[in-house]
Amino acid sequence: MTVIPAMTRFLRTEIRHHGEPHLSLSQLRVLYFLQRKPQSSLSEVADYLDVTRPTMSGIVERLVQRGLVHRMEDLYERRRIALTLTIAGVTEMERVYGATLASVASRLEGLSNEQRNQVMAGLSILSNLFTDS
């Protein structure tokens, strides 16, 4: 219970560092969600970030203005707006993710191969237990 908050703080700090000065952590989380689930609705993204729809609407509007997210009407549900990343959004997400991954890798460099394998095995088990299907 003490390791997960420490890891989360490290990751958030790294993501903020690599996303600055351009994007807030909330904006980066929206990009991450849309990368994994393109054509999501505003409500789906708001539920993921656990914020209200009006709050999410403001976050998305800023991302649209920056050219990172595209809003389009759903062809089948006229009241639904589908959100997707633009090419610039994908590029920014890949840049921040890659830089954060490099920071994590540098932390793991001091481990032996056996220790790295143990970490990976443990993370794989945790992922299987806690990742939504």
N, C-alpha and C positions, 0 to 999 in steps of 0.2 A: 504493500500500500504506500510505502514511502518512495519507491523507485519510480513508479509511473508519474507522479506529479513532477519529480525532478527531471525526468526525460521530457515530459510535456513542456516544462519551462524552457529547457534547452532548445527544443524544436521550435517553439514559438519565437524565442529570441533570434534564432537563426533565420527563420522565415521572415520576421520583421526586418532584420538587418538586410537581407538580400532583396526584399520587396521595397525597401525605402529608396528614395523619398516618394516613390510613385504610389504605392498602394498600402492600405491598412490591412491588418490581419483579417478582418471580416471580408474585405474585398477579395483577398487571396483565397479565403475559404470558399467564396462563391465560385471563383474560377476553378478551383480544385473540384468542387461538386459538379460543375457543368462539364468539366473535362471527362469525368467518370459517367455522368448521366446527361448527355446532350438532349436538348429539346424538353427540358424540365420546365414546369410552370413556376411562377413566382411563389406560389403556396408551397410547392415541394422544396424549393430552396430555403424559404423562410422556416419551414419545419426542421430542415437539416441544421440550420444555424440557431434554431430555437429563439427566433425573434418574431415580432409582429409583421404582418403583411405591409403596413405603411413604412416601417423601418426598412424592410427588404426592398420595397419599391424605391426608396431613396438611394440605397446602396447600388442597386441595379442601374438606376438612372445615371449615376456617376460613371459606372463602368461602360454604359452605352455611349455616353458623351466622350469618353476616352478612346472609344473604338475597340474595346476589348470584348464586349458582349453585343450580340445581335438579338433584337426582339422581332418576332414574326407571329402573325396570326396563325393559329392552328387551322389546317384545312378542313378538319372534321368537327371541331368545336369552336364556333365563332367567338365565344366569349373568352376562350383560353389563349393566352399568349405563351408561345414557346421561346425559351431562352437557349442560345447556343454561343459558344466561343467564336470569335472572329479569328482570323489567322494571327493577328496581333495578340489576341488573348491566349491562344495556344503557345505562341512564342514566349510570352511573358511567363506563363505558367511553367513551361519547360526550363526557362532560365532560372527562376527562383527554386524550383524543385531540384534541378541539377546542382546548384550552388549549395543548397541545404544538404543534399545527399553527400556532396564532397566533404562538408563539415562533419557529418556523422562518420564517414569513412576515416577521416583523419583521427577521430577519437578512438576508433577501433584498431588503428594501425599497431598500437603497442601490444595488442593481444596475440597470443600464439595461435597457430592454425586450429588447434584443439579448442581453445577458448572461443574463437570466432564461430566454429562449428556448433559449439554448445549454445552460444547466443542465438544463432540462426535457428537451431532446433527448437529452443524455447519460444522464440518469437513465432515460429510456424505453428506450434501447439496453441499459443494464445490467440493467434489469428483465427484458427479453426474453431476455437471455443467462443470467441466474441464477435466475429464478423457476421453481419446479417447476410443471409443467403439470398 
